[in-house]
């Protein structure tokens, strides 16, 4: 494989370190009043949980690899919507800073969409921070639309 070609494939045990290194990217766009270090720790926990669910066959985790290095990750699983429908749910999508805006995120989202379609699911949902303008533009460009809005108020 040439160094500039990105391969998207299911995660392996050998990818764990590269996947976990992407945790800080998941904390970008977190609201300014939230603790960034706590957000990074939570992101690491989410990734570890996704890897464990994938190992058990309960989720899909796909990595983007370029030149033998993990440059992105996406996790996808099934989640029941409050209406009772089962949707595909993207838990995490992270792309290394040096690989962003190069189509890696699109390739990873395509893998997540295939995973959901292969299971007969009709929708793929996800959440991102309202302050993460870059992610919001990215998802909108892929055809994702807001469905729910979470509101927060600081209490004195």
Backbone as a chain_set.jsonl record, in Angstrom:
{"seq": "XXXXXXXXXXXXXXXXXXXXXXXXXXXXXXXXXXXXXXXXXXXXXXXXXXXXXXXXXXXXXXXXXXXXXXXXXXXXXXXXXXXXXXXXXXXXXXXXXXXXXXXXXXXXXXXXXXXXXXXXXXXXXXXXXXXXXXXXXXXXXXXXXXXXXXXXXXXX", "coords": {"N": [[0.845, -1.175, 0.0], [0.542, 2.217, -0.819], [1.978, 5.13, 0.781], [0.211, 7.356, 0.85], [-2.351, 6.436, 0.483], [-5.515, 5.784, 1.87], [-6.818, 3.303, 3.833], [-9.813, 1.851, 4.853], [-10.962, -0.212, 7.343], [-12.16, -2.983, 9.404], [-11.486, -2.673, 12.884], [-8.554, -3.926, 14.571], [-6.886, -5.768, 17.208], [-4.295, -4.806, 17.232], [-4.588, -2.16, 16.552], [-5.355, -0.701, 18.729], [-3.797, 1.163, 20.338], [-3.382, 3.298, 18.54], [-6.041, 4.035, 18.056], [-6.89, 4.832, 20.629], [-5.279, 7.049, 20.955], [-6.594, 9.0, 19.596], [-8.537, 10.051, 21.226], [-8.443, 12.74, 22.42], [-9.289, 14.301, 20.251], [-12.006, 13.934, 20.201], [-12.908, 15.559, 22.173], [-12.933, 18.074, 21.23], [-14.74, 21.013, 20.566], [-16.363, 20.816, 22.747], [-18.531, 22.324, 25.064], [-17.626, 25.515, 26.378], [-17.866, 25.832, 29.136], [-17.502, 23.359, 30.209], [-15.362, 20.849, 31.66], [-12.412, 20.325, 30.113], [-10.391, 18.345, 30.414], [-11.809, 16.344, 31.704], [-13.598, 15.754, 29.681], [-11.881, 14.661, 27.761], [-11.026, 12.392, 29.138], [-13.485, 11.054, 29.344], [-13.967, 10.586, 26.635], [-11.909, 8.778, 26.04], [-12.802, 6.639, 27.555], [-15.212, 6.08, 26.222], [-14.231, 5.229, 23.733], [-12.763, 2.95, 24.512], [-14.869, 1.374, 25.485], [-16.327, 1.03, 23.113], [-14.484, -0.446, 21.594], [-14.436, -2.779, 23.137], [-17.129, -3.631, 22.873], [-17.156, -4.093, 20.117], [-15.347, -6.218, 19.95], [-16.861, -8.159, 21.141], [-18.765, -8.518, 19.262], [-20.927, -6.823, 19.268], [-20.956, -4.318, 18.165], [-19.721, -2.137, 15.572], [-16.466, -1.211, 14.748], [-14.424, 0.801, 12.938], [-11.367, 1.541, 11.351], [-9.359, 4.071, 9.863], [-6.532, 3.816, 7.985], [-3.355, 4.93, 7.147], [-0.343, 4.564, 5.535], [0.36, 2.605, 7.399], [-0.395, 3.682, 9.818], [-2.898, 4.517, 12.182], [-5.295, 6.812, 11.331], [-7.833, 7.595, 11.762], [-11.05, 6.872, 13.261], [-14.187, 5.227, 13.62], [-17.1, 4.383, 15.413], [-19.916, 2.256, 15.544], [-23.181, 1.256, 16.405], [-26.206, -0.482, 17.376], [-29.12, 1.267, 18.372], [-31.961, 1.899, 20.281], [-34.522, 4.044, 19.367], [-36.631, 6.5, 20.98], [-39.137, 6.157, 19.906], [-39.325, 3.528, 19.425], [-38.201, 2.454, 17.165], [-35.295, 0.871, 15.812], [-32.199, 2.196, 15.382], [-29.112, 2.816, 13.619], [-26.25, 3.897, 15.372], [-23.798, 6.284, 15.623], [-21.202, 6.288, 17.695], [-18.62, 7.369, 18.13], [-16.583, 9.438, 16.14], [-13.531, 10.159, 14.958], [-10.806, 11.91, 13.626], [-7.386, 12.13, 12.977], [-5.595, 15.168, 13.518], [-3.688, 15.875, 11.567], [-4.663, 14.565, 9.392], [-7.097, 15.558, 8.796], [-9.789, 16.988, 6.859], [-9.301, 15.685, 4.481], [-10.869, 13.77, 3.411], [-11.024, 11.532, 5.005], [-12.851, 11.326, 7.159], [-15.263, 11.174, 5.728], [-14.934, 8.702, 4.429], [-14.913, 6.997, 6.657], [-17.482, 7.466, 7.738], [-18.988, 6.459, 5.635], [-18.388, 3.745, 5.918], [-19.635, 3.251, 8.379], [-22.276, 3.748, 7.668], [-22.677, 1.68, 5.789], [-22.448, -0.528, 7.514], [-24.745, -0.164, 9.099], [-26.783, -0.298, 7.129], [-26.394, -2.925, 6.231], [-27.5, -4.302, 8.307], [-30.112, -3.848, 8.013], [-31.092, -1.463, 8.984], [-32.771, 1.674, 9.067], [-32.067, 4.271, 9.645], [-29.317, 6.36, 10.553], [-27.888, 7.697, 13.315], [-26.407, 10.302, 15.343], [-24.495, 12.201, 17.749], [-23.193, 15.443, 18.409], [-21.157, 18.112, 19.679], [-22.766, 21.239, 20.189], [-21.209, 23.466, 19.923], [-19.29, 22.682, 18.187], [-18.589, 23.659, 15.405], [-17.253, 22.897, 13.048], [-17.658, 20.094, 12.914], [-20.453, 20.078, 12.776], [-20.917, 21.321, 10.272], [-19.667, 19.428, 8.635], [-21.238, 17.057, 9.056], [-23.713, 18.006, 8.17], [-23.117, 18.419, 5.461], [-22.974, 15.794, 4.668], [-25.575, 15.086, 4.695], [-26.921, 14.809, 7.116], [-29.339, 15.796, 9.543], [-30.56, 18.016, 12.09], [-32.252, 16.535, 14.86], [-32.93, 16.394, 17.555], [-32.486, 18.637, 20.298], [-30.299, 19.485, 22.837], [-30.439, 21.326, 25.742], [-28.75, 23.499, 27.982], [-28.385, 25.101, 31.124], [-26.531, 27.149, 33.171], [-26.416, 26.998, 36.663], [-26.76, 29.158, 39.427]], "CA": [[0.0, 0.0, 0.0], [1.332, 3.444, -0.862], [1.808, 5.887, 2.025], [-0.851, 8.352, 0.818], [-3.639, 5.769, 0.332], [-6.204, 5.508, 3.125], [-7.597, 2.058, 3.861], [-10.776, 1.744, 5.946], [-11.181, -1.631, 7.624], [-12.516, -3.236, 10.802], [-10.405, -2.521, 13.858], [-7.907, -5.126, 15.112], [-6.236, -5.512, 18.502], [-3.066, -4.037, 16.996], [-4.94, -0.757, 16.325], [-5.847, -0.093, 19.979], [-3.029, 2.35, 20.745], [-3.685, 4.371, 17.594], [-7.422, 4.456, 18.289], [-6.964, 5.568, 21.894], [-4.581, 8.329, 20.788], [-7.525, 9.946, 18.989], [-9.513, 10.505, 22.226], [-8.537, 14.205, 22.565], [-10.03, 14.891, 19.127], [-13.424, 13.849, 20.525], [-13.232, 16.607, 23.145], [-12.997, 19.363, 20.547], [-16.1, 21.49, 20.42], [-17.109, 20.703, 23.995], [-18.913, 23.65, 25.556], [-16.551, 26.194, 27.113], [-18.037, 25.702, 30.586], [-17.214, 21.981, 30.608], [-13.967, 20.535, 31.976], [-11.825, 19.679, 28.938], [-9.687, 17.108, 30.784], [-12.847, 15.34, 31.969], [-14.137, 15.365, 28.372], [-10.899, 13.764, 27.137], [-11.101, 11.117, 29.867], [-14.732, 10.4, 28.932], [-13.774, 10.117, 25.26], [-11.098, 7.56, 26.13], [-13.684, 5.588, 28.06], [-16.139, 5.721, 25.141], [-13.494, 4.442, 22.74], [-12.472, 1.638, 25.102], [-16.134, 0.632, 25.501], [-16.648, 0.654, 21.734], [-13.582, -1.534, 21.224], [-14.898, -3.987, 23.83], [-18.377, -4.077, 22.23], [-16.811, -4.652, 18.801], [-14.715, -7.526, 20.181], [-17.952, -9.076, 21.495], [-19.688, -8.594, 18.136], [-22.105, -5.997, 19.534], [-20.782, -3.012, 17.524], [-18.696, -2.075, 14.543], [-15.459, -0.158, 14.868], [-13.63, 0.834, 11.717], [-10.249, 2.472, 11.387], [-8.74, 4.546, 8.629], [-5.095, 3.607, 8.144], [-2.529, 5.45, 6.056], [1.068, 4.293, 5.805], [0.486, 1.764, 8.584], [-0.768, 4.442, 11.012], [-4.314, 4.824, 12.339], [-5.545, 8.251, 11.201], [-9.224, 7.868, 12.075], [-11.849, 5.782, 13.812], [-15.622, 5.423, 13.805], [-17.802, 3.256, 16.029], [-21.34, 2.238, 15.22], [-23.919, 0.186, 17.066], [-27.652, -0.322, 17.302], [-29.692, 1.995, 19.505], [-33.414, 2.037, 20.147], [-35.064, 5.402, 19.457], [-37.766, 6.502, 21.91], [-40.341, 5.72, 19.184], [-39.27, 2.077, 19.323], [-37.385, 2.061, 16.009], [-33.88, 0.629, 16.059], [-31.35, 2.965, 14.476], [-27.679, 2.752, 13.787], [-25.803, 5.044, 16.16], [-22.36, 6.545, 15.601], [-20.767, 6.712, 19.023], [-17.443, 8.217, 18.01], [-15.876, 9.63, 14.881], [-12.372, 11.026, 15.195], [-9.765, 11.891, 12.599], [-6.173, 12.819, 13.429], [-5.526, 16.547, 13.018], [-2.889, 15.948, 10.339], [-5.385, 13.893, 8.304], [-8.428, 16.142, 8.642], [-10.119, 17.682, 5.61], [-8.721, 14.923, 3.378], [-11.816, 12.734, 3.036], [-10.979, 10.385, 5.915], [-14.126, 11.266, 7.867], [-16.283, 10.69, 4.789], [-14.725, 7.262, 4.252], [-15.327, 6.326, 7.886], [-18.937, 7.531, 7.828], [-19.511, 5.511, 4.641], [-18.283, 2.414, 6.528], [-20.684, 3.169, 9.402], [-23.557, 3.638, 6.954], [-22.76, 0.303, 5.249], [-22.682, -1.405, 8.664], [-26.156, -0.026, 9.473], [-27.606, -0.824, 6.029], [-26.255, -4.389, 6.225], [-28.361, -4.818, 9.371], [-31.488, -3.479, 7.699], [-31.49, -0.266, 9.721], [-33.22, 2.731, 8.153], [-31.508, 5.563, 10.025], [-28.052, 6.42, 11.286], [-27.932, 8.902, 14.129], [-25.195, 10.628, 16.082], [-24.523, 13.44, 18.516], [-21.951, 16.207, 18.45], [-21.302, 19.333, 20.459], [-23.352, 22.387, 19.493], [-20.132, 24.43, 19.665], [-18.35, 22.092, 17.237], [-19.068, 24.131, 14.101], [-16.637, 22.101, 11.985], [-18.381, 18.819, 12.833], [-21.817, 20.338, 12.32], [-20.866, 21.534, 8.815], [-19.316, 18.144, 8.029], [-22.398, 16.165, 9.062], [-24.726, 18.588, 7.289], [-22.696, 18.149, 4.078], [-23.264, 14.382, 4.408], [-27.022, 14.889, 4.674], [-27.49, 14.653, 8.46], [-30.145, 16.935, 9.949], [-30.878, 18.009, 13.528], [-33.492, 15.88, 15.256], [-33.185, 16.771, 18.938], [-31.549, 19.645, 20.782], [-30.092, 19.441, 24.279], [-30.218, 22.671, 26.258], [-28.115, 23.526, 29.302], [-28.321, 26.393, 31.781], [-25.693, 27.162, 34.381], [-27.163, 27.378, 37.869], [-25.945, 29.947, 40.378]], "C": [[0.891, 1.238, 0.0], [1.012, 4.304, 0.352], [0.645, 6.886, 2.012], [-2.247, 7.746, 0.655], [-4.212, 5.473, 1.714], [-7.033, 4.245, 2.952], [-8.532, 2.119, 5.061], [-11.106, 0.274, 6.109], [-11.639, -1.798, 9.069], [-11.281, -3.147, 11.698], [-9.832, -3.888, 14.235], [-7.287, -4.757, 16.456], [-4.989, -4.651, 18.339], [-3.33, -2.546, 16.805], [-5.257, 0.001, 17.612], [-5.103, 1.188, 20.35], [-3.333, 3.536, 19.83], [-5.091, 4.913, 17.774], [-7.492, 5.31, 19.555], [-6.265, 6.92, 21.816], [-5.49, 9.402, 20.188], [-8.527, 10.521, 19.986], [-9.566, 12.03, 22.37], [-9.295, 14.884, 21.428], [-11.54, 14.884, 19.401], [-13.858, 14.919, 21.523], [-13.281, 17.99, 22.498], [-14.452, 19.755, 20.351], [-16.953, 21.303, 21.659], [-17.371, 22.116, 24.506], [-17.839, 24.217, 26.476], [-16.669, 26.021, 28.625], [-17.797, 24.283, 31.091], [-15.722, 21.784, 30.81], [-13.365, 19.729, 30.828], [-11.12, 18.373, 29.301], [-10.682, 15.999, 31.107], [-13.454, 14.851, 30.656], [-13.185, 14.402, 27.664], [-10.926, 12.4, 27.808], [-12.357, 10.348, 29.468], [-14.587, 9.829, 27.528], [-12.938, 8.841, 25.225], [-11.935, 6.38, 26.603], [-14.667, 5.132, 26.991], [-15.446, 4.84, 24.119], [-13.201, 3.04, 23.267], [-13.733, 0.774, 25.123], [-16.513, 0.165, 24.096], [-15.766, -0.493, 21.26], [-14.024, -2.847, 21.87], [-16.177, -4.525, 23.194], [-18.104, -4.683, 20.859], [-16.201, -6.036, 18.949], [-15.759, -8.587, 20.519], [-18.965, -9.238, 20.358], [-20.932, -7.75, 18.311], [-22.024, -4.616, 18.893], [-19.775, -3.161, 16.4], [-17.736, -0.95, 14.866], [-14.568, -0.295, 13.645], [-12.529, 1.873, 11.878], [-9.87, 2.865, 9.972], [-7.244, 4.488, 8.878], [-4.391, 4.149, 6.903], [-1.072, 5.219, 6.429], [1.287, 3.487, 7.065], [0.078, 2.438, 9.877], [-2.27, 4.702, 11.026], [-4.474, 6.339, 12.288], [-7.003, 8.599, 11.472], [-9.932, 6.633, 12.584], [-13.309, 6.192, 13.831], [-16.178, 4.173, 14.483], [-19.278, 3.386, 15.708], [-21.987, 1.034, 15.887], [-25.407, 0.408, 16.834], [-28.13, 0.386, 18.557], [-31.187, 2.17, 19.258], [-33.801, 3.505, 20.352], [-36.276, 5.369, 20.382], [-39.077, 6.101, 21.235], [-40.412, 4.204, 19.057], [-38.451, 1.583, 18.146], [-35.941, 1.82, 16.45], [-33.094, 1.335, 14.966], [-29.907, 2.527, 14.627], [-27.256, 4.01, 14.538], [-24.281, 5.145, 16.091], [-21.976, 7.076, 16.975], [-19.604, 7.677, 18.953], [-16.985, 8.265, 16.565], [-14.748, 10.593, 15.186], [-11.356, 10.813, 14.094], [-8.579, 12.676, 13.141], [-6.089, 14.193, 12.776], [-4.778, 16.622, 11.688], [-3.571, 15.292, 9.135], [-6.763, 14.503, 8.058], [-8.536, 16.891, 7.322], [-9.465, 17.027, 4.391], [-9.626, 13.762, 2.962], [-11.854, 11.533, 3.958], [-12.302, 10.231, 6.657], [-15.252, 10.746, 6.981], [-16.159, 9.186, 4.571], [-15.201, 6.481, 5.477], [-16.845, 6.34, 8.038], [-19.583, 6.597, 6.808], [-19.454, 4.087, 5.189], [-19.372, 2.225, 7.582], [-22.058, 3.013, 8.74], [-23.737, 2.244, 6.354], [-23.1, -0.684, 6.364], [-24.175, -1.376, 9.022], [-27.074, -0.598, 8.39], [-27.57, -2.351, 6.001], [-27.117, -5.046, 7.292], [-29.823, -4.451, 9.15], [-31.981, -2.247, 8.433], [-31.791, 0.863, 8.74], [-32.633, 4.094, 8.464], [-30.162, 5.369, 10.716], [-28.043, 7.75, 12.012], [-26.598, 9.106, 14.831], [-25.428, 11.895, 16.871], [-23.172, 14.118, 18.374], [-22.212, 17.475, 19.237], [-21.862, 20.475, 19.623], [-22.287, 23.418, 19.15], [-19.13, 23.914, 18.639], [-18.815, 22.408, 15.809], [-18.5, 23.314, 12.947], [-17.381, 20.787, 11.806], [-19.798, 19.033, 12.315], [-21.865, 20.554, 10.807], [-20.577, 20.22, 8.09], [-20.543, 17.24, 7.945], [-23.515, 16.697, 8.172], [-24.395, 18.309, 5.825], [-22.949, 16.699, 3.69], [-24.761, 14.078, 4.419], [-27.669, 14.669, 6.025], [-28.201, 15.942, 8.848], [-30.426, 16.86, 11.449], [-32.215, 17.326, 13.797], [-33.888, 16.285, 16.671], [-32.154, 17.819, 19.33], [-31.497, 19.541, 22.297], [-29.742, 20.848, 24.743], [-29.643, 22.597, 27.663], [-28.137, 24.956, 29.833], [-27.459, 26.248, 33.013], [-26.557, 27.648, 35.547], [-26.236, 28.117, 38.819], [-25.669, 29.16, 41.637]], "O": [[1.878, 1.299, 0.733], [-0.089, 4.227, 0.896], [0.138, 7.232, 3.079], [-3.234, 8.481, 0.687], [-3.516, 4.986, 2.605], [-7.847, 4.14, 2.034], [-8.09, 2.41, 6.173], [-11.479, -0.404, 5.153], [-11.524, -0.87, 9.87], [-10.176, -3.507, 11.294], [-10.547, -4.89, 14.219], [-7.178, -3.58, 16.798], [-4.667, -3.852, 19.219], [-2.4, -1.743, 16.885], [-5.412, 1.221, 17.585], [-5.737, 2.2, 20.647], [-3.519, 4.656, 20.306], [-5.313, 6.119, 17.657], [-8.086, 6.388, 19.548], [-6.63, 7.844, 22.543], [-5.179, 10.59, 20.268], [-9.302, 11.405, 19.621], [-10.667, 12.577, 22.437], [-9.886, 15.944, 21.633], [-12.268, 15.734, 18.888], [-15.053, 15.156, 21.695], [-13.635, 18.969, 23.156], [-15.291, 18.92, 20.012], [-18.147, 21.6, 21.634], [-16.518, 22.996, 24.387], [-17.222, 23.489, 27.254], [-15.656, 26.06, 29.324], [-17.883, 24.039, 32.294], [-14.911, 22.478, 30.196], [-13.759, 18.586, 30.593], [-11.239, 17.391, 28.57], [-10.422, 14.833, 30.811], [-13.787, 13.673, 30.526], [-13.627, 13.439, 27.039], [-10.859, 11.37, 27.137], [-12.308, 9.133, 29.275], [-15.035, 8.715, 27.26], [-13.234, 7.926, 24.456], [-11.791, 5.262, 26.107], [-14.931, 3.937, 26.859], [-15.995, 3.827, 23.687], [-13.371, 2.055, 22.548], [-13.678, -0.416, 24.815], [-16.968, -0.964, 23.915], [-16.246, -1.412, 20.597], [-13.993, -3.9, 21.233], [-16.307, -5.732, 22.992], [-18.736, -5.667, 20.474], [-16.502, -6.933, 18.162], [-15.572, -9.768, 20.225], [-19.916, -10.01, 20.481], [-21.905, -7.934, 17.58], [-22.941, -3.813, 19.063], [-19.076, -4.168, 16.291], [-18.161, 0.15, 15.221], [-14.033, -1.366, 13.36], [-12.734, 2.938, 12.461], [-10.037, 2.101, 9.022], [-6.746, 5.039, 9.86], [-4.781, 3.865, 5.771], [-0.622, 5.625, 7.5], [2.301, 3.664, 7.74], [0.189, 1.831, 10.942], [-2.849, 5.066, 10.002], [-3.877, 7.065, 13.083], [-7.377, 9.77, 11.417], [-9.488, 5.504, 12.374], [-13.632, 7.363, 14.033], [-15.779, 3.052, 14.17], [-19.815, 4.49, 15.614], [-21.419, -0.057, 15.927], [-25.81, 1.368, 16.177], [-27.626, 0.15, 19.655], [-31.613, 2.542, 18.164], [-33.461, 4.121, 21.362], [-36.889, 4.315, 20.553], [-40.033, 5.74, 21.92], [-41.431, 3.657, 18.633], [-38.045, 0.421, 18.119], [-35.436, 2.488, 17.352], [-33.302, 1.096, 13.777], [-29.526, 1.94, 15.64], [-27.848, 5.073, 14.352], [-23.569, 4.209, 16.454], [-22.375, 8.173, 17.366], [-19.6, 8.696, 19.643], [-16.999, 7.256, 15.86], [-14.987, 11.719, 15.622], [-11.084, 9.685, 13.683], [-8.748, 13.761, 13.699], [-6.468, 14.361, 11.617], [-5.188, 17.351, 10.785], [-3.117, 15.44, 8.0], [-7.513, 14.021, 7.209], [-7.549, 17.355, 6.752], [-9.123, 17.691, 3.413], [-9.19, 12.869, 2.236], [-12.631, 10.606, 3.73], [-12.819, 9.12, 6.772], [-16.094, 9.969, 7.431], [-17.164, 8.477, 4.532], [-15.82, 5.426, 5.342], [-17.435, 5.332, 8.426], [-20.623, 6.003, 7.091], [-20.371, 3.3, 4.952], [-19.967, 1.151, 7.668], [-22.895, 2.238, 9.202], [-24.833, 1.687, 6.405], [-23.937, -1.569, 6.184], [-24.793, -2.422, 9.223], [-28.034, -1.303, 8.7], [-28.594, -2.995, 5.775], [-27.43, -6.232, 7.187], [-30.671, -4.714, 10.002], [-33.188, -2.014, 8.495], [-31.135, 0.987, 7.705], [-32.695, 4.992, 7.625], [-29.913, 4.356, 11.369], [-28.175, 8.806, 11.393], [-25.771, 8.197, 14.902], [-26.433, 12.581, 16.686], [-22.141, 13.46, 18.237], [-23.362, 17.864, 19.437], [-21.468, 20.652, 18.47], [-22.442, 24.168, 18.186], [-18.212, 24.641, 18.259], [-19.354, 21.552, 15.108], [-19.201, 23.065, 11.967], [-17.701, 20.402, 10.682], [-20.286, 18.248, 11.502], [-22.753, 20.031, 10.134], [-21.174, 19.935, 7.052], [-20.853, 16.716, 6.876], [-24.189, 15.923, 7.494], [-25.287, 17.998, 5.035], [-23.123, 16.399, 2.509], [-25.167, 12.94, 4.181], [-28.862, 14.369, 6.086], [-27.74, 17.039, 8.531], [-30.52, 15.77, 12.013], [-33.182, 17.513, 13.059], [-35.069, 16.495, 16.946], [-31.069, 17.875, 18.751], [-32.533, 19.511, 22.96], [-28.845, 21.483, 24.189], [-30.015, 21.721, 28.444], [-27.932, 25.907, 29.08], [-27.642, 25.325, 33.805], [-27.329, 28.597, 35.412], [-25.075, 27.746, 38.991], [-25.003, 29.659, 42.544]]}, "num_chains": 1, "name": "protein.A"}
